[in-house]
Amino acid sequence: MHDLSLEIKSGEHIAFVGESGGGKSTTAQLIARFFDVTEGAIKIGGVNIKDIPYSKLMQMISFVFQDSKLLKTSIFENVRLARPNATEQEVLNALEQAQCMDIIEKSPDGINTIIGAKGTYLSGGEQQRIAIARAILKNAPILILDEATAFADPDNEEKVQNAIEKLSQGKTMIMIAHRLSTVTNADRIYVLKNGMCHEYGNHAQLMEKNGIYRKMFDEYTKSFLWKAGAKND
């Protein structure tokens, strides 16, 4: 990434879009100090993140990645990783908000079911919902979603989207997405290419500019309609 300058206000929902390798995930990882910037600075509340103790920084940020991995332990413990002192009722509330009750109901031991044991396996979309429940329980003010719906099958995608909507309420959200339909309501969309920001604005503004984003969205829409038509044939 280079020559990138942006300000995200508290409570705003912004999105990074663009071709693979354009710098979307790198930008998000810099915010969480997975590695540090070599020039310039990233600030939260006016404070350089390098001056914030890492443990405190991690308390301020929740993540949901495209391939969220769950531990081979109970659903309850997987969610409670976010807040080890949480009660069973608090975990259940987070699971309910994350649209996970169908998963709990079909699991042999409910929230105490061990993931991966006795043939108990979850689909990609189900794992994402458990990961979202974990983020809901953590309740951090900053939320980073990296392709959070990427591995959700059609049956799970709507539930994942509903869970994300619940999770993002009152949060500053940074979303990385290939599925452009998931970013149309963002307050601001940044189009990244070759490590630089080439366009930004909301969906309507970028469509009106008739630039990179418009081309990407038109191609995405054509692809979606083609897939829908092929499925109906």
C-alpha positions as CSV (number, residue, x, y, z in Angstrom):
1,M,0.0,0.0,0.0
2,H,1.2,3.6,-0.7
3,D,-0.2,7.1,-0.8
4,L,-3.4,6.0,1.0
5,S,-5.0,8.7,3.2
6,L,-8.5,8.3,4.6
7,E,-10.5,9.1,7.7
8,I,-13.2,6.8,9.1
9,K,-15.6,8.5,11.6
10,S,-16.9,6.6,14.6
11,G,-19.9,4.5,13.6
12,E,-19.3,4.7,9.8
13,H,-19.5,1.6,7.6
14,I,-16.9,1.6,4.9
15,A,-15.8,-1.0,2.3
16,F,-12.7,-1.9,0.4
17,V,-13.2,-3.4,-3.0
18,G,-11.0,-4.2,-6.0
19,E,-9.2,-7.0,-7.8
20,S,-7.2,-9.6,-5.9
21,G,-3.8,-8.3,-4.8
22,G,-5.1,-4.7,-4.8
23,G,-4.3,-4.2,-1.1
24,K,-7.7,-4.7,0.6
25,S,-6.7,-7.2,3.2
26,T,-3.3,-5.6,3.7
27,T,-5.0,-2.3,4.6
28,A,-7.2,-4.0,7.2
29,Q,-4.3,-6.0,8.6
30,L,-2.3,-2.7,9.1
31,I,-5.2,-1.3,11.2
32,A,-4.8,-4.4,13.5
33,R,-1.0,-4.2,13.5
34,F,-0.6,-7.6,12.1
35,F,2.3,-5.7,10.6
36,D,3.3,-2.0,10.8
37,V,3.3,0.8,8.4
38,T,6.8,2.0,7.3
39,E,5.6,5.5,6.5
40,G,2.8,7.6,7.8
41,A,0.6,6.6,10.8
42,I,-2.7,4.9,11.6
43,K,-4.6,6.6,14.5
44,I,-7.6,5.5,16.5
45,G,-9.2,8.4,18.4
46,G,-6.2,10.6,17.5
47,V,-3.7,8.1,19.1
48,N,-1.1,6.4,17.0
49,I,-1.9,2.7,17.2
50,K,1.9,2.0,17.8
51,D,1.4,3.9,21.1
52,I,-1.6,1.7,22.2
53,P,-0.7,-1.5,24.1
54,Y,-1.3,-4.4,21.8
55,S,-3.6,-6.1,24.3
56,K,-5.8,-3.0,24.5
57,L,-5.8,-2.6,20.7
58,M,-7.1,-6.2,20.4
59,Q,-9.9,-5.3,22.8
60,M,-10.9,-2.5,20.5
61,I,-11.2,-4.6,17.3
62,S,-13.2,-7.7,16.3
63,F,-12.4,-9.7,13.2
64,V,-14.5,-12.1,11.1
65,F,-12.3,-13.6,8.3
66,Q,-13.4,-15.4,5.2
67,D,-12.3,-18.8,6.5
68,S,-12.9,-18.4,10.2
69,K,-11.5,-21.5,11.9
70,L,-13.1,-23.0,15.0
71,L,-11.3,-25.0,17.7
72,K,-12.0,-28.6,18.3
73,T,-13.9,-27.8,21.5
74,S,-17.5,-27.0,22.4
75,I,-19.6,-24.4,20.6
76,F,-19.9,-22.7,23.9
77,E,-16.1,-22.4,24.4
78,N,-15.5,-21.4,20.8
79,V,-17.8,-18.4,21.3
80,R,-16.5,-17.6,24.8
81,L,-13.0,-17.3,23.5
82,A,-13.9,-13.6,22.9
83,R,-14.7,-13.0,26.6
84,P,-13.6,-15.9,28.9
85,N,-15.7,-14.7,31.8
86,A,-19.0,-14.6,29.9
87,T,-21.9,-16.5,31.3
88,E,-23.8,-19.2,29.5
89,Q,-26.7,-16.9,29.0
90,E,-24.5,-14.2,27.5
91,V,-23.1,-16.8,25.1
92,L,-26.6,-18.0,24.2
93,N,-27.7,-14.4,23.6
94,A,-24.8,-13.9,21.2
95,L,-25.6,-17.2,19.4
96,E,-29.2,-16.1,19.0
97,Q,-28.3,-12.7,17.6
98,A,-25.9,-14.4,15.2
99,Q,-28.7,-16.6,13.8
100,C,-27.2,-19.8,15.2
101,M,-30.1,-21.4,17.0
102,D,-30.7,-23.8,14.2
103,I,-27.1,-25.0,14.6
104,I,-27.6,-25.5,18.3
105,E,-30.9,-27.3,17.9
106,K,-29.4,-29.9,15.4
107,S,-26.3,-30.4,17.5
108,P,-26.5,-33.5,19.7
109,D,-25.4,-31.8,22.9
110,G,-26.5,-28.3,22.1
111,I,-24.0,-25.6,23.0
112,N,-21.8,-28.2,24.6
113,T,-21.4,-30.1,21.4
114,I,-17.7,-30.6,20.5
115,I,-17.1,-29.4,17.0
116,G,-15.4,-32.1,14.9
117,A,-16.3,-34.9,17.4
118,K,-18.7,-37.8,16.7
119,G,-19.2,-36.6,13.1
120,T,-20.3,-33.1,14.1
121,Y,-19.0,-30.9,11.4
122,L,-20.3,-27.4,10.4
123,S,-20.5,-25.9,6.9
124,G,-18.5,-22.8,6.0
125,G,-21.5,-20.6,6.5
126,E,-22.3,-22.2,9.8
127,Q,-18.8,-21.7,11.0
128,Q,-19.0,-18.0,10.0
129,R,-22.1,-17.6,12.1
130,I,-20.4,-19.1,15.1
131,A,-17.5,-16.7,14.5
132,I,-19.9,-13.8,14.3
133,A,-21.5,-14.8,17.6
134,R,-18.0,-14.6,19.1
135,A,-17.6,-11.1,17.7
136,I,-21.0,-10.1,19.1
137,L,-20.0,-11.4,22.5
138,K,-16.7,-9.4,22.3
139,N,-18.6,-6.2,21.5
140,A,-15.6,-4.3,20.3
141,P,-16.2,-0.8,18.8
142,I,-14.3,-1.5,15.6
143,L,-15.3,-4.4,13.3
144,I,-13.2,-5.8,10.4
145,L,-15.0,-8.2,8.0
146,D,-12.7,-9.8,5.5
147,E,-14.8,-11.6,2.8
148,A,-17.1,-12.8,5.6
149,T,-19.7,-14.3,3.2
150,A,-17.2,-15.9,0.9
151,F,-17.7,-19.5,1.9
152,A,-21.4,-19.2,2.7
153,D,-23.7,-21.4,0.6
154,P,-27.0,-19.9,-0.6
155,D,-28.9,-21.4,2.4
156,N,-26.5,-19.8,4.8
157,E,-25.8,-16.5,3.1
158,E,-29.0,-14.8,4.2
159,K,-28.4,-15.8,7.8
160,V,-24.8,-14.7,7.7
161,Q,-25.9,-11.3,6.3
162,N,-28.6,-11.0,9.0
163,A,-26.0,-11.9,11.6
164,I,-23.6,-9.3,10.3
165,E,-26.3,-6.6,10.3
166,K,-26.9,-7.4,14.0
167,L,-23.2,-7.4,14.8
168,S,-22.5,-4.1,13.0
169,Q,-25.1,-2.0,14.8
170,G,-23.4,0.9,16.5
171,K,-20.0,-0.3,15.4
172,T,-17.3,1.3,13.1
173,M,-17.2,-1.3,10.3
174,I,-14.5,-2.0,7.7
175,M,-15.6,-4.5,5.2
176,I,-13.6,-6.2,2.5
177,A,-15.7,-7.8,-0.2
178,H,-15.8,-9.4,-3.6
179,R,-19.5,-9.8,-3.6
180,L,-20.4,-6.2,-4.5
181,S,-24.0,-6.7,-3.5
182,T,-22.9,-6.7,0.2
183,V,-21.4,-3.2,0.0
184,T,-24.1,-1.1,-1.7
185,N,-25.3,0.3,1.6
186,A,-21.8,1.3,2.9
187,D,-21.3,4.9,3.8
188,R,-18.2,5.0,1.6
189,I,-16.5,2.5,-0.7
190,Y,-12.8,2.6,-1.6
191,V,-11.7,1.0,-4.8
192,L,-8.2,-0.3,-4.4
193,K,-5.9,-1.3,-7.3
194,N,-2.1,-2.0,-7.2
195,G,-2.0,-0.8,-3.6
196,M,-3.6,2.6,-4.3
197,C,-7.0,4.1,-3.9
198,H,-8.4,4.9,-7.4
199,E,-12.0,5.9,-6.5
200,Y,-14.1,6.4,-3.5
201,G,-17.7,7.4,-2.7
202,N,-21.0,5.7,-1.9
203,H,-22.5,3.2,-4.3
204,A,-24.6,5.8,-6.2
205,Q,-21.7,8.3,-6.5
206,L,-19.4,5.6,-7.9
207,M,-21.9,4.3,-10.3
208,E,-22.4,7.9,-11.6
209,K,-18.6,8.3,-12.0
210,N,-18.7,5.5,-14.6
211,G,-15.2,4.3,-13.6
212,I,-13.6,1.2,-12.2
213,Y,-16.4,0.5,-9.7
214,R,-19.1,0.9,-12.3
215,K,-17.4,-1.6,-14.6
216,M,-16.8,-4.0,-11.6
217,F,-20.5,-3.8,-10.5
218,D,-21.8,-4.3,-14.1
219,E,-19.6,-7.4,-14.5
220,Y,-20.7,-8.7,-11.1
221,T,-24.4,-8.2,-12.0
222,K,-24.0,-10.0,-15.3
223,S,-22.2,-12.9,-13.6
224,F,-24.9,-13.1,-11.0
225,L,-27.7,-13.1,-13.5
226,W,-25.9,-15.7,-15.6
227,K,-25.5,-18.0,-12.6
228,A,-29.2,-17.5,-11.7
229,G,-30.3,-18.3,-15.2
230,A,-28.1,-21.4,-15.4
231,K,-29.5,-22.6,-12.1
232,N,-33.1,-22.3,-13.4
233,D,-32.4,-24.1,-16.6
